[in-house]
Structures are given as structure tokens and as C-alpha cells.
């Protein structure tokens, strides 16, 4: 397969730049794999598609405000995305070393100093073998550096959501680019299918006798890095940490044994479940990393239905939903969504595949 097999044209005006005014008011396109048909609903109708005995699985990862805006000594702007913290002594509360992505109007170089808010400073130490920058950060002696980073960080929005780094949208994005059930901090991007859920929607689902259970997959670079190989099968996903506890595995297995269906909220949940499924579909509790790359031809063992967003052309996420519902069916559904002017990508509308 080639990346062009998963391509489509999206008018730029359909890329959602802001979330809907009220969480949960998104549209919902419902795809039925069995009848190769779709319906146009609203996300508030989602509970209608679940029945007593089903299990809804969510990703409780919490997004770290990993986007930093700073200045070079020359005054030029620098933007940094913290990717992963490198190991170090826990007693060093005022200094840390990170691997990061960085961009600037001018060339970045080793030993370059940059300056952020809250007296936080940084110095580039060189590149990692993967091409990330190593960045040393130091903070004020009066405050733990972790607290300073929480104050100065912006939500790590993807580049197609245009923000100039000003403070006006910082608070709103930090709230809305986060699920209502976010618990365990460690993601550098939101599991966006979960952004549509409200506490009220989850309560409605539970009241129907449906198990709502969680796992953790910290969304990292593996989820959003583009496919550069001419042959899709040669692409390798950057591994991401996940944790599927025994209670969650047990609840899913009980639902399955009783004839219930497993609804995965998002591609991250799908990858974690499929990485933890035995041949017979039984889920095993697991903690570790997964680099599972799901392509058409994959035999799904754990997931019966999928709540997801509309994904970028040629992306690994579009390839996953194509594996779940069929490439031609997904691409035709995307054409229909464009005609109906659905909102696309992270802050956009939702899709349910049953």
C-alpha cells in the first residue's frame, strides 16, 4: 500500500480552529459496516447505540502543557514542544533535561540559550539520534520547575490549529484540549475522540447498565508522525507507553462473555486493546509500550465499535479506521462529511463506526 491510497482533499475552511461552544454539542456521523451506510446525528445521540452489558473504554491520559514559547538572546521567537523528560536525580527540583521539537525564525544551534516566562531558561545541548533536540531547562530557586512549566506551558495544539502564542486562548485551550476524565499526566497530544464526552453523557451511558472503564496510553510522537515510506508497510510507529489494569481487563472480558460489545473511544484505546488481546479476544492486563501499526488486513480481536474523529490524509490514524471499516467505505464517508461540512481534526466533529 502507498500513502496516496489514503489521501483525500479537504477544504481548509473545514479544519476546526476552536472547539464547539459547549462540550458535547459536536455532530456525529454514524457508520454501519454491515450495511455500508451512514446517518447524520449529534453526539448527544451516542448513548442510543450502546446497550446494557456493553463496555465503553476510554483513555484517561492527561495532556501536559508541553508547548513553550520563548525568546533567543537576539530577541527572536522560539517555540518548543517537550516530548519526553530524560532521567535524572529526583532531588534536582530546579533543573531538568528534555528531548523536544523546536522551531524558530532563524537557525537553532547547540549551546544556544533561550528564555521563557517565570524565570525559566533553557540551553540546547545537541541532537538525539532520532533528530530531537536535547534541552536543558532551569528554573527559579524559589519554585519547583515542574510547577513553573505548568504555569508557562500552552496546550500542545497541532500545527493546523493556528495560535500566535498569545495568552488570550491559553486558559480555554488548556481546558478544552483535555478530556473530562483525564487523570494520569503524560500525553503531548489529546486523545481527541474523548473531547466530546461530558459528565452527563457518561452518566447516561452508565445508567443504561454499560460498563465505563479506562486505560492509559500516553499519546506521543508515534500517534502523529507522518508516514514517509513509499510503502506504508515499512513505516514504524514510535512506541508509546500504555497501562491496562486488571480491573479494566476483567470488566471488558465479562462484557464480552455476556454477549456485550466493546466500544473503543479513539484510536489510542484501539491500539492498546489490540496490543493486549489474545487470539480468542480475551484481554490481558498489560503495562509497557506499544508500537502496533494497524493497517487494512488487521484482524480485530478486541474492538467491536469505534468512536473517533476525522483524521488527516495519509495519516496512520486514517489507516487504522480504514482497517476497521474498509478503505473505500471510509473514503466515501469522508467525501460525504465534506459535502455536509463536518468540522475536521482535533477540535472537529465525531464519527461512530458500528
Order of alpha helices (4+ residues) and beta strands (2+ residues): beta-beta-beta-beta-beta-beta-beta-beta-beta-beta-alpha-alpha-beta-alpha-beta-alpha-beta-alpha-beta-alpha-beta-beta-alpha-alpha-beta
